[in-house]
Amino acid sequence: MKNYNTQIEAAKKGIITPEMKLVAEKENFNVDKLMQLVALGQITIPANINHTSLSAEGIGKGLRTKINVNLGISGDSRNYDLEMEKVKLAISFGCESIMDLSNYGKTNVFRQELIKMSPAMIGTVPMYDAIGYLEKDLLDITAQDFLTVIEAHAKEGVDFQTIHAGINRRTIEAFKREKRLTNIVSRGGSLLFAWMELTGNENPFFEYYDDVLDILHKYDVTISIGDAMRPGCTNDSTDAGQISELIEIGNLTKRAWDRNVQVLVEGPGHMAMNEIETNVTIQKRICHNAPFYVLGPLVTDIAPGYDHITSAIGGAIAAAAGADFLCYVTPAEHLRLPDLNDVREGIVASKIAAHAADIAKGIPNARDIDNKMSDARRRIEWEEMFSYAIDPEKARRYFESIPPSERHTCSMCGKMCAMRTTNKILAGEKVEFCSEK
């Protein structure tokens, strides 16, 4: 009979859990070292005791950068079948995490089905679901109501929950004094800000933080401490509101660890490239090296329709600097709910960023598949190249859309292919373009 509730609690007792063994195997990582880092909070393994279909993943120091996919219905787009197709697409690409951000009506039926079938970890933002779940207007919701929704999600099997506990009276004072260009762009953060201003009360997630932790500990739910004050444009990054909240989050991180609850810390947002590495360093310092989960950062504000690219640029820089977990951004960001193709584009862009960062960070064996791709390119073996591609279907479709006259070339260079030319010369063969049939 196990004598622990959570992964961090087990690690502190020197117990190697089945989830730790699986993560160590996936990462080719020493399991004893992994256990030690889980005990310190520097690696998190989100694994709700009720998520029986989960294939556990680790997030944090020395591990591969992980990817999260956001999906879920809204009041203007309520097609659960389409959202489930997005889920299947994310799983087929090997994404490690899916967040259900549904914010309309009764969302628990979809969420329960998602948890039942998904090997990827599942995250939610209970604040989004509070109004639909409770069938109350914002002003009528009590602090205890918010805790009720947290427990409902935890009991269903959600592995991590974004809880905006760091926005409190001190944070709001700094925000108001700063006078931002885009104010608060976090949906959960804005709802809490509105509730606090309308009721005159403190943030219930901050005021009753110990009660929140008790619920999460019961089911081994990781708290992803949300950044309500994340910058919504490059002009607002690294301002007093953002840093004030981060200081609060650092304290909340230690309090969670003390009560044996695992922690992720969420970060920006929109941010100029030259500020990203500094922000990662500050977060790691203030939040005691807790795993860092970033949205982007988006490095410019003028690319609607292409924000998967602005996000991938920022995400690669952030992860190379030490961020551990990237939330994908799709081309539909700022414009509409993403469709299936948007999700695909967002996933691929984020996976590129994560993998590039893993190479830069020196994650063991990260470069192996690149070397295999390069060797296949040298030998001009197309089927091998497709098998190593992040998106094999698109690579094959592009290659075959303009078929080359000779299979061991492509339609850009034809017989002038550098690989072909060099291979022939090194093999002692002649290269004769005009006489070759």
TADA-V274235 format. One record per residue. RES is the residue in three letters. D_CENTER is the distance of its C-alpha to the mean C-alpha in Angstrom with 2 decimals. Layout:
# TADA-V274235
{{RES	D_CENTER} {RES	D_CENTER}}
This chain:
# TADA-V274235
{{MET	33.54} {LYS	30.37} {ASN	30.81} {TYR	27.25} {ASN	24.76} {THR	21.46} {GLN	20.05} {ILE	20.70} {GLU	24.14} {ALA	24.99} {ALA	23.99} {LYS	26.18} {LYS	29.00} {GLY	28.63} {ILE	27.62} {ILE	25.52} {THR	23.86} {PRO	23.37} {GLU	19.58} {MET	20.08} {LYS	22.43} {LEU	20.09} {VAL	17.25} {ALA	20.03} {GLU	21.39} {LYS	18.25} {GLU	17.68} {ASN	21.46} {PHE	21.20} {ASN	24.13} {VAL	23.72} {ASP	25.83} {LYS	23.83} {LEU	20.60} {MET	22.41} {GLN	23.52} {LEU	20.10} {VAL	18.90} {ALA	22.09} {LEU	21.35} {GLY	17.87} {GLN	16.47} {ILE	14.72} {THR	13.24} {ILE	13.67} {PRO	12.59} {ALA	15.56} {ASN	17.53} {ILE	21.15} {ASN	21.51} {HIS	18.74} {THR	21.26} {SER	19.64} {LEU	16.61} {SER	16.31} {ALA	14.91} {GLU	12.28} {GLY	12.30} {ILE	9.90} {GLY	12.02} {LYS	15.23} {GLY	16.56} {LEU	14.00} {ARG	12.17} {THR	8.88} {LYS	6.30} {ILE	4.33} {ASN	3.27} {VAL	6.56} {ASN	8.41} {LEU	12.12} {GLY	15.28} {ILE	18.78} {SER	20.41} {GLY	24.11} {ASP	24.70} {SER	22.94} {ARG	23.50} {ASN	23.32} {TYR	21.68} {ASP	22.83} {LEU	20.85} {GLU	17.64} {MET	18.47} {GLU	19.01} {LYS	15.48} {VAL	14.41} {LYS	16.84} {LEU	15.72} {ALA	12.10} {ILE	13.82} {SER	16.36} {PHE	14.00} {GLY	12.75} {CYS	9.09} {GLU	8.35} {SER	6.75} {ILE	8.15} {MET	8.66} {ASP	12.33} {LEU	13.12} {SER	16.74} {ASN	19.16} {TYR	22.53} {GLY	25.10} {LYS	24.77} {THR	21.29} {ASN	21.86} {VAL	23.51} {PHE	20.55} {ARG	18.17} {GLN	20.71} {GLU	21.04} {LEU	17.32} {ILE	17.31} {LYS	20.57} {MET	19.58} {SER	15.95} {PRO	15.50} {ALA	11.69} {MET	10.63} {ILE	10.89} {GLY	9.86} {THR	12.14} {VAL	13.59} {PRO	17.24} {MET	18.58} {TYR	17.96} {ASP	19.91} {ALA	22.69} {ILE	25.05} {GLY	25.02} {TYR	25.10} {LEU	27.85} {GLU	29.61} {LYS	30.33} {ASP	30.15} {LEU	28.07} {LEU	31.25} {ASP	32.40} {ILE	29.39} {THR	30.21} {ALA	28.25} {GLN	29.02} {ASP	27.71} {PHE	24.21} {LEU	24.43} {THR	25.70} {VAL	22.59} {ILE	20.37} {GLU	22.72} {ALA	22.82} {HIS	19.09} {ALA	19.32} {LYS	22.43} {GLU	20.98} {GLY	18.53} {VAL	15.14} {ASP	13.27} {PHE	11.56} {GLN	12.57} {THR	11.73} {ILE	15.24} {HIS	16.53} {ALA	19.16} {GLY	19.57} {ILE	21.28} {ASN	24.91} {ARG	28.33} {ARG	28.09} {THR	24.81} {ILE	26.35} {GLU	29.50} {ALA	27.75} {PHE	25.92} {LYS	29.27} {ARG	31.09} {GLU	28.75} {LYS	29.15} {ARG	25.98} {LEU	26.08} {THR	23.33} {ASN	23.56} {ILE	20.68} {VAL	18.02} {SER	15.70} {ARG	16.95} {GLY	16.92} {GLY	18.31} {SER	21.00} {LEU	22.10} {LEU	22.52} {PHE	24.32} {ALA	26.57} {TRP	27.30} {MET	28.20} {GLU	30.41} {LEU	32.07} {THR	32.86} {GLY	33.40} {ASN	31.43} {GLU	28.87} {ASN	25.21} {PRO	25.61} {PHE	22.33} {PHE	23.77} {GLU	27.34} {TYR	26.75} {TYR	23.89} {ASP	25.82} {ASP	26.23} {VAL	22.51} {LEU	22.06} {ASP	24.92} {ILE	23.30} {LEU	19.98} {HIS	22.09} {LYS	24.17} {TYR	21.47} {ASP	19.20} {VAL	16.33} {THR	13.87} {ILE	13.95} {SER	10.91} {ILE	13.30} {GLY	12.59} {ASP	13.83} {ALA	16.45} {MET	18.04} {ARG	15.33} {PRO	17.35} {GLY	17.65} {CYS	19.62} {THR	20.38} {ASN	23.61} {ASP	22.08} {SER	19.78} {THR	20.73} {ASP	23.34} {ALA	25.01} {GLY	22.95} {GLN	19.60} {ILE	21.22} {SER	23.26} {GLU	20.33} {LEU	18.65} {ILE	21.99} {GLU	21.99} {ILE	18.51} {GLY	19.91} {ASN	22.72} {LEU	20.71} {THR	18.68} {LYS	22.04} {ARG	23.40} {ALA	20.67} {TRP	21.29} {ASP	25.00} {ARG	24.66} {ASN	22.69} {VAL	19.38} {GLN	16.17} {VAL	13.95} {LEU	10.55} {VAL	11.21} {GLU	9.43} {GLY	10.70} {PRO	12.01} {GLY	12.46} {HIS	15.37} {MET	17.09} {ALA	19.75} {MET	19.10} {ASN	21.69} {GLU	20.02} {ILE	16.55} {GLU	17.76} {THR	19.87} {ASN	17.16} {VAL	15.17} {THR	18.59} {ILE	19.47} {GLN	16.41} {LYS	16.98} {ARG	20.63} {ILE	20.67} {CYS	18.13} {HIS	19.84} {ASN	17.25} {ALA	14.72} {PRO	11.24} {PHE	9.53} {TYR	6.12} {VAL	6.75} {LEU	7.14} {GLY	9.15} {PRO	11.58} {LEU	13.98} {VAL	17.11} {THR	19.69} {ASP	20.47} {ILE	22.82} {ALA	20.96} {PRO	20.47} {GLY	20.13} {TYR	18.53} {ASP	15.53} {HIS	13.32} {ILE	15.56} {THR	15.60} {SER	11.82} {ALA	11.92} {ILE	14.77} {GLY	13.21} {GLY	9.98} {ALA	12.53} {ILE	14.68} {ALA	12.26} {ALA	11.08} {ALA	14.77} {ALA	15.77} {GLY	13.88} {ALA	10.27} {ASP	8.52} {PHE	4.72} {LEU	3.63} {CYS	3.08} {TYR	6.14} {VAL	9.50} {THR	12.61} {PRO	16.25} {ALA	17.01} {GLU	15.11} {HIS	17.95} {LEU	20.26} {ARG	19.71} {LEU	17.75} {PRO	16.43} {ASP	18.65} {LEU	18.13} {ASN	18.67} {ASP	16.29} {VAL	13.48} {ARG	14.82} {GLU	15.00} {GLY	11.49} {ILE	10.26} {VAL	12.94} {ALA	12.39} {SER	8.83} {LYS	10.34} {ILE	13.26} {ALA	11.63} {ALA	9.99} {HIS	13.37} {ALA	15.45} {ALA	14.01} {ASP	14.71} {ILE	18.20} {ALA	18.67} {LYS	17.70} {GLY	20.14} {ILE	18.09} {PRO	20.97} {ASN	21.62} {ALA	18.72} {ARG	21.48} {ASP	23.41} {ILE	22.25} {ASP	22.89} {ASN	26.33} {LYS	26.94} {MET	26.12} {SER	28.42} {ASP	31.16} {ALA	31.00} {ARG	31.28} {ARG	34.28} {ARG	35.89} {ILE	34.87} {GLU	33.69} {TRP	31.69} {GLU	30.72} {GLU	29.23} {MET	27.30} {PHE	25.84} {SER	24.84} {TYR	22.80} {ALA	21.07} {ILE	17.38} {ASP	18.92} {PRO	22.42} {GLU	23.62} {LYS	23.30} {ALA	24.84} {ARG	27.73} {ARG	28.27} {TYR	28.59} {PHE	30.93} {GLU	33.12} {SER	33.35} {ILE	36.05} {PRO	37.57} {PRO	39.15} {SER	42.82} {GLU	42.14} {ARG	39.27} {HIS	38.66} {THR	37.83} {CYS	35.71} {SER	37.09} {MET	36.19} {CYS	38.47} {GLY	40.56} {LYS	43.14} {MET	42.32} {CYS	39.04} {ALA	38.77} {MET	37.64} {ARG	40.60} {THR	43.07} {THR	42.16} {ASN	42.10} {LYS	45.56} {ILE	47.03} {LEU	45.76} {ALA	47.22} {GLY	50.57} {GLU	50.48} {LYS	51.66} {VAL	49.48} {GLU	51.69} {PHE	49.92} {CYS	53.07} {SER	54.89} {GLU	51.99} {LYS	52.11}}
